[in-house]
């Protein structure tokens, strides 16, 4: 108990007055990120179809966040906000960096699309605090060598530079895997896995944890449950009772949960559970047309700014520090991970300039009863959104803005814009003022694909509303 009190004191930024007291051991941090999972597709989120016993247990041991938000509704930008603690639009990373789909009018294309080199990452900060740093899994912050994870603060890398790939070995699945999506050990050492991808990544994380003898910061960035929809036969057999379009997703989710369970078990078997902060979350909402995920009770889907595109499940466990089996109700953001982790590591997040995130610990520990954020923003080209308190405004390029009261309408079913025109005007102005602080996008989706995306998003919106 005394050790935990000392740790809490350090985390809250207080200084011990007795120099004879040894400094507490720095806690490890394990950050687990799923890909394209549905808001409602976990047992701890109420699903009766998906089997997630290990994540359900993690939820019972820590804090479940009711309103956790990504900074974007697609993979690459949401990670850019996560890794920097800044709105990614501030440095032009507004859209996915996907060669072949982006505007050819851009001066920065293909090899030049990635997290700008002058941005300091959370891994850079943790490394400066004496942490061993590792990224296992999906990077998606630039395919060129200069954007490589090992050049952006991570000591160790095992994964893929790109955004998605087959879950099976190349020779067993008989498909061509793009160079940026081949599995890479360290730098330019490529080798295809001999097992299901989710298992290969998690088992590599297990071995990494076993090797550590000092504080470590590990990001396990899984590709599950992103397409392609591929599962092992033994897992598929457990879900024959589900609708056909949900069986593979359920099998992939089960595999993901099982492999995360291995990581949680090694944390316990290595005797570091009490001194390890574990976070689980997801990068954006499910694309309900491609992986058949379920974002209920939220409207919307991946790639739009309705709640189903940007609100995600999130868990945080730190035994003896964070309250077990508890919920946190106020909105939090991916922007908050960097300042929170820096504080956990003994650094001063307030000394880092131009962060948009905040250290969550005072809020989670009851030291601050207010909201971490009064206002949150989202933007992708002409589309944008702002949440101010419990009000949310959605702006579109081709129709009037919509206004929702999220306190009473999580599903965004009742557009109140016509009833509160003054609030629409004020929030629209606040969104525009924020946009004046941003950089121009470094690359943009080509007009052809943007038009297709807009049409699909409108279809999802009306399909998903319940």
MOHU-V655179 format. One record per residue. N is the residue number from 1. PSI is psi in whole degrees, 0 to 359 (999 if undefined). D_FIRST is the distance of its C-alpha to the first C-alpha in whole Angstrom. Layout:
BEGIN
N;PSI;D_FIRST  N;PSI;D_FIRST
END
This chain:
BEGIN
1;319;0  2;319;4  3;318;5  4;325;5  5;321;6  6;319;9  7;314;10  8;319;11  9;316;12  10;316;14  11;330;15  12;7;17  13;16;19  14;156;18  15;130;18  16;136;16  17;341;19  18;109;18  19;345;20  20;343;19  21;123;15  22;145;15  23;141;15  24;154;12  25;136;14  26;135;16  27;149;15  28;159;18  29;125;20  30;114;23  31;116;25  32;123;27  33;119;31  34;171;33  35;117;37  36;23;39  37;150;37  38;146;38  39;324;36  40;12;36  41;41;36  42;147;33  43;318;32  44;351;29  45;5;32  46;2;34  47;139;36  48;358;38  49;320;40  50;139;37  51;110;35  52;59;32  53;324;29  54;320;27  55;327;26  56;320;26  57;320;23  58;319;22  59;321;23  60;339;21  61;356;18  62;212;18  63;131;20  64;129;24  65;126;26  66;333;29  67;71;31  68;132;30  69;141;33  70;170;35  71;356;37  72;162;40  73;8;41  74;166;42  75;303;40  76;306;41  77;323;41  78;325;37  79;325;36  80;320;37  81;320;36  82;311;32  83;339;33  84;342;34  85;15;32  86;152;36  87;123;38  88;339;40  89;341;43  90;334;43  91;24;44  92;5;46  93;75;44  94;337;45  95;165;46  96;143;46  97;81;47  98;101;50  99;138;53  100;342;56  101;352;55  102;161;54  103;130;57  104;355;60  105;347;60  106;145;57  107;342;57  108;107;54  109;162;54  110;253;53  111;343;52  112;6;51  113;115;49  114;175;45  115;118;42  116;140;44  117;342;43  118;0;42  119;132;39  120;129;36  121;165;33  122;326;30  123;321;30  124;314;32  125;315;29  126;324;26  127;320;28  128;340;29  129;7;25  130;14;25  131;142;25  132;138;27  133;139;28  134;141;30  135;122;32  136;118;33  137;219;36  138;133;38  139;291;38  140;30;41  141;24;41  142;131;44  143;337;46  144;155;48  145;324;47  146;342;46  147;4;43  148;143;42  149;323;38  150;352;38  151;3;39  152;29;37  153;349;34  154;124;33  155;325;33  156;137;34  157;132;36  158;111;37  159;208;39  160;142;42  161;330;43  162;208;44  163;333;43  164;164;44  165;175;46  166;149;47  167;354;44  168;160;46  169;149;48  170;316;51  171;341;53  172;336;52  173;346;52  174;49;55  175;157;55  176;125;55  177;127;51  178;149;51  179;319;50  180;348;47  181;6;46  182;147;46  183;136;43  184;129;42  185;117;40  186;235;40  187;115;43  188;30;46  189;96;45  190;138;46  191;125;46  192;143;46  193;155;44  194;12;45  195;171;43  196;135;42  197;314;40  198;320;37  199;318;36  200;318;37  201;313;35  202;319;32  203;329;33  204;322;33  205;320;30  206;313;28  207;324;30  208;313;29  209;320;25  210;331;26  211;344;28  212;140;25  213;6;23  214;183;22  215;138;20  216;152;23  217;111;24  218;126;26  219;116;28  220;98;30  221;92;33  222;154;35  223;342;38  224;136;38  225;40;39  226;152;42  227;156;45  228;150;47  229;99;46  230;131;46  231;162;44  232;147;45  233;320;47  234;325;44  235;322;42  236;323;45  237;338;46  238;352;43  239;28;45  240;342;48  241;348;48  242;161;47  243;146;50  244;322;51  245;357;50  246;352;46  247;314;46  248;319;45  249;315;43  250;320;41  251;320;41  252;322;40  253;318;37  254;315;36  255;318;36  256;314;34  257;318;31  258;317;32  259;324;32  260;324;28  261;323;27  262;319;28  263;317;26  264;323;23  265;320;23  266;330;23  267;321;20  268;316;19  269;333;21  270;359;20  271;25;17  272;12;16  273;317;15  274;341;11  275;31;13  276;124;16  277;123;17  278;131;20  279;136;23  280;134;26  281;189;29  282;151;33  283;336;35  284;179;37  285;167;39  286;140;41  287;94;45  288;342;46  289;335;50  290;320;49  291;359;45  292;32;46  293;164;42  294;115;42  295;5;40  296;139;41  297;18;40  298;150;41  299;158;44  300;180;45  301;175;44  302;141;43  303;0;45  304;169;46  305;8;44  306;163;44  307;326;40  308;345;41  309;337;41  310;345;38  311;132;35  312;157;33  313;149;30  314;135;27  315;150;23  316;124;20  317;131;17  318;94;14  319;135;11  320;349;8  321;304;10  322;143;13  323;135;14  324;153;16  325;49;19  326;160;20  327;145;23  328;124;24  329;332;27  330;153;28  331;136;30  332;168;29  333;156;31  334;336;31  335;338;31  336;347;27  337;313;26  338;305;27  339;328;26  340;313;22  341;321;22  342;318;23  343;317;20  344;323;18  345;3;20  346;6;19  347;176;23  348;97;25  349;335;26  350;342;28  351;351;30  352;124;31  353;147;35  354;25;36  355;146;33  356;346;34  357;171;30  358;157;27  359;122;23  360;345;22  361;315;18  362;328;19  363;319;21  364;332;19  365;3;16  366;9;18  367;335;19  368;116;22  369;2;24  370;189;27  371;137;29  372;327;28  373;126;32  374;324;35  375;138;37  376;149;37  377;153;40  378;147;42  379;139;45  380;105;47  381;236;51  382;349;52  383;141;50  384;168;47  385;151;44  386;134;42  387;121;40  388;109;39  389;235;37  390;7;38  391;141;42  392;130;43  393;133;46  394;128;47  395;135;50  396;154;53  397;345;56  398;9;58  399;168;58  400;156;56  401;156;52  402;148;50  403;134;48  404;147;45  405;97;43  406;339;40  407;325;38  408;359;41  409;71;42  410;326;40  411;0;43  412;53;45  413;332;48  414;100;49  415;119;50  416;13;50  417;320;52  418;337;55  419;337;54  420;64;52  421;326;54  422;321;53  423;321;49  424;314;50  425;315;52  426;318;49  427;323;47  428;317;50  429;319;50  430;321;46  431;316;46  432;319;49  433;321;48  434;318;45  435;333;47  436;347;49  437;358;46  438;159;46  439;158;48  440;146;51  441;136;50  442;334;50  443;157;52  444;153;53  445;136;53  446;154;57  447;322;59  448;310;60  449;330;57  450;317;55  451;318;58  452;318;57  453;318;54  454;317;54  455;317;57  456;321;54  457;321;51  458;322;54  459;314;54  460;318;51  461;312;50  462;331;52  463;322;52  464;336;48  465;135;48  466;999;48
END
